[in-house]
Amino acid sequence: MSDDRCSADVIVIGAGLSGLVATTLLLEQGRSVVLLEAGAGPGGRIRSLHDAATGDVLGDLGPSWVWPPYQPVVVQWLQRLGLHTFAQFETGNAALDYGPSAQVQFQPLPGQHGIARIAGGPVALVDALVAMLPDGVLHTGLPVTAVLVDETGVVVEASGYTFCAEQVVVATPLRVAESSINWSPALPDALAHAMRATPTWMSVHAKALIVYPTAFWRENGLSGRIASQAGPLVEAHDISAENADPAALFGFVGWPHDMRAANKDRLDAEIIAQLVRCFGELAARPTQIHVEDWAANRFICTPGDLAEPISHPDVGPDILRQPHANGRIVFAVAETSDVSPGLIEGALAAGMRAAQQVLGSRV
Ligand SMILES: Cc1cc2nc3c(=O)[nH]c(=O)nc-3n(C[C@H](O)[C@H](O)[C@H](O)COP(=O)(O)OP(=O)(O)OC[C@H]3O[C@@H](n4cnc5c(N)ncnc54)[C@H](O)[C@@H]3O)c2cc1C
């Protein structure tokens, strides 16, 4: 898989959207790249549930939405990859849920302007980018544990393998990179501080996907949306495919991570009870229910993320967008973006900026 001399011009750590974009652009410009991913597959926070028999996408377990009128980078990449969007289904009444002992109220709720879904889900972006990679670029199941930088280049260690290159693009969540990779020499204090201070957007959340034979709620004049003060889903939405096949709902679980971890066996039943309360008895018969707990993924979420209140991502300090170690280290994860940090738009933009920095540097 590697030799102990030079493996490539550039090593990219993390095969989420930002790492895939950086890799694609570097390969296009003739650079050789090794892309190292800790998880079993590419995509990072972009993940879908697939039908075990057909492989078809049943729904999203990570992001679902883009906002094309406000996200030119998303539009650019959708066009480039031959993908299109469709409107988030919002027709009909939403359910306002106050808990098992109160009557559910039904009324329309305004949707967000410009909110849209990618046909095939955001995983279609990942699949399209991975399909363009030449064999031998992407290596999965290889968590990087050490990065050593000197005046001759970069050496990266991952699961007993050693890779070496001229430069490294770090496309992992910043807190993960700071806390789980051994940096030699140590990262400058100001950089390490900025990395520790940057929450990873949505990393502490759990998303429930509930798949049904039909979008029965639509036939009853309901949008599939829930706003709840009771939970376990604090909000839910219709996440059916463009043609409503497959039909599905998703919701964000309001229970905190430790409560989710301690009550895994009753969470599914409580979600279904809530959906029955809001949408009637047909909600009791899903074909599948899956809860993706991102807080349990150590390559995405750190104790630092779990220890603080959730906040919307801000544009981080410039130090996160600057090359380090004379241009040998560049950061690419979505949270480093100065547009839509933490979002799909931010991941695309940060991957593009990182590739430009590598191409523009003279190491
Ligand atoms: C539940 C949820 C809902 C979301 N909803 C939306 C939405 O609706 N719209 C939107 O725009 N955004 C949304 N987001 C955010 C969006 O998913 C992210 O902005 C985007 O996927 C980030 O991509 P990335 O490549 O920058 O980082 P990541 O996807 O975090 O990729 C980082 C990669 O690095 C890998 N890695 C970590 N450590 C190592 C290591 N040591 N060695 C090698 N690899 C490593 C990880 O396994 C991962 O694959 C949501 C996220 C979640 C979790």
The ligand as a Tripos MOL2 file, in Angstrom:
@<TRIPOS>MOLECULE
LIG
   53    58     1     0     0
SMALL
NO_CHARGES

@<TRIPOS>ATOM
      1 C1        -26.9960   15.0640   11.2270 C.3       1 LIG1
      2 C2        -26.3640   16.0980   10.3440 C.ar      1 LIG1
      3 C3        -27.1610   16.9530    9.6120 C.ar      1 LIG1
      4 C4        -26.5820   17.9160    8.7700 C.ar      1 LIG1
      5 N1        -27.4170   18.6810    8.0240 N.ar      1 LIG1
      6 C5        -26.8710   19.5080    7.0950 C.ar      1 LIG1
      7 C6        -27.7110   20.1280    6.1150 C.ar      1 LIG1
      8 O1        -28.9320   19.8870    6.0590 O.2       1 LIG1
      9 N2        -27.1210   20.9690    5.2010 N.ar      1 LIG1
     10 C7        -25.7690   21.2020    5.2160 C.ar      1 LIG1
     11 O2        -25.3050   21.9810    4.3650 O.2       1 LIG1
     12 N3        -24.9510   20.5930    6.1130 N.ar      1 LIG1
     13 C8        -25.4610   19.7440    7.0250 C.ar      1 LIG1
     14 N4        -24.6460   19.0420    7.8740 N.ar      1 LIG1
     15 C9        -23.1910   19.3350    7.8360 C.3       1 LIG1
     16 C10       -22.4770   18.6130    6.6470 C.3       1 LIG1
     17 O3        -22.7190   17.2340    6.7420 O.3       1 LIG1
     18 C11       -20.9880   18.9040    6.7290 C.3       1 LIG1
     19 O4        -20.7490   20.2860    6.5430 O.3       1 LIG1
     20 C12       -20.1260   18.2140    5.6750 C.3       1 LIG1
     21 O5        -20.5360   16.9020    5.4290 O.3       1 LIG1
     22 C13       -18.6710   18.2850    6.1620 C.3       1 LIG1
     23 O6        -17.8140   17.6490    5.2450 O.3       1 LIG1
     24 P1        -16.2600   17.6410    5.5530 P.3       1 LIG1
     25 O7        -15.6130   16.7980    4.5250 O.co2     1 LIG1
     26 O8        -15.7670   19.0230    5.7040 O.co2     1 LIG1
     27 O9        -16.0900   16.9510    6.9860 O.3       1 LIG1
     28 P2        -16.5470   15.4370    7.4730 P.3       1 LIG1
     29 O10       -17.7300   15.0510    6.7070 O.co2     1 LIG1
     30 O11       -16.6040   15.5690    8.9280 O.co2     1 LIG1
     31 O12       -15.3240   14.5590    6.9870 O.3       1 LIG1
     32 C14       -14.1950   14.3650    7.7810 C.3       1 LIG1
     33 C15       -13.6470   12.9650    7.4910 C.3       1 LIG1
     34 O13       -12.4100   12.8040    8.2130 O.3       1 LIG1
     35 C16       -12.3620   11.4620    8.6750 C.3       1 LIG1
     36 N5        -11.3710   11.3830    9.7540 N.ar      1 LIG1
     37 C17       -11.4610   11.8690   11.0220 C.ar      1 LIG1
     38 N6        -10.3290   11.6100   11.6960 N.ar      1 LIG1
     39 C18        -9.5050   10.9670   10.8440 C.ar      1 LIG1
     40 C19        -8.1900   10.4430   10.9390 C.ar      1 LIG1
     41 N7         -7.4880   10.5300   12.0910 N.pl3     1 LIG1
     42 N8         -7.6300    9.8340    9.8740 N.ar      1 LIG1
     43 C20        -8.3060    9.7420    8.6990 C.ar      1 LIG1
     44 N9         -9.5810   10.2150    8.5410 N.ar      1 LIG1
     45 C21       -10.1590   10.8230    9.6020 C.ar      1 LIG1
     46 C22       -13.7910   11.2030    9.1410 C.3       1 LIG1
     47 O14       -14.0450    9.8240    9.2710 O.3       1 LIG1
     48 C23       -14.5760   11.8470    7.9820 C.3       1 LIG1
     49 O15       -14.8020   10.9350    6.9310 O.3       1 LIG1
     50 C24       -25.1740   18.0590    8.7090 C.ar      1 LIG1
     51 C25       -24.3630   17.1890    9.4440 C.ar      1 LIG1
     52 C26       -24.9450   16.2150   10.2430 C.ar      1 LIG1
     53 C27       -24.0570   15.2720   11.0370 C.3       1 LIG1
@<TRIPOS>BOND
     1     1     2 1
     2     2     3 ar
     3     2    52 ar
     4     3     4 ar
     5     4     5 ar
     6     4    50 ar
     7     5     6 ar
     8     6     7 ar
     9     6    13 1
    10     7     8 2
    11     7     9 ar
    12     9    10 ar
    13    10    11 2
    14    10    12 ar
    15    12    13 ar
    16    13    14 ar
    17    14    15 1
    18    14    50 ar
    19    15    16 1
    20    16    17 1
    21    16    18 1
    22    18    19 1
    23    18    20 1
    24    20    21 1
    25    20    22 1
    26    22    23 1
    27    23    24 1
    28    24    25 2
    29    24    26 1
    30    24    27 1
    31    27    28 1
    32    28    29 2
    33    28    30 1
    34    28    31 1
    35    31    32 1
    36    32    33 1
    37    33    34 1
    38    33    48 1
    39    34    35 1
    40    35    36 1
    41    35    46 1
    42    36    37 ar
    43    36    45 ar
    44    37    38 ar
    45    38    39 ar
    46    39    40 ar
    47    39    45 ar
    48    40    41 1
    49    40    42 ar
    50    42    43 ar
    51    43    44 ar
    52    44    45 ar
    53    46    47 1
    54    46    48 1
    55    48    49 1
    56    50    51 ar
    57    51    52 ar
    58    52    53 1
@<TRIPOS>SUBSTRUCTURE
     1 LIG1         1 GROUP 0 **** ****
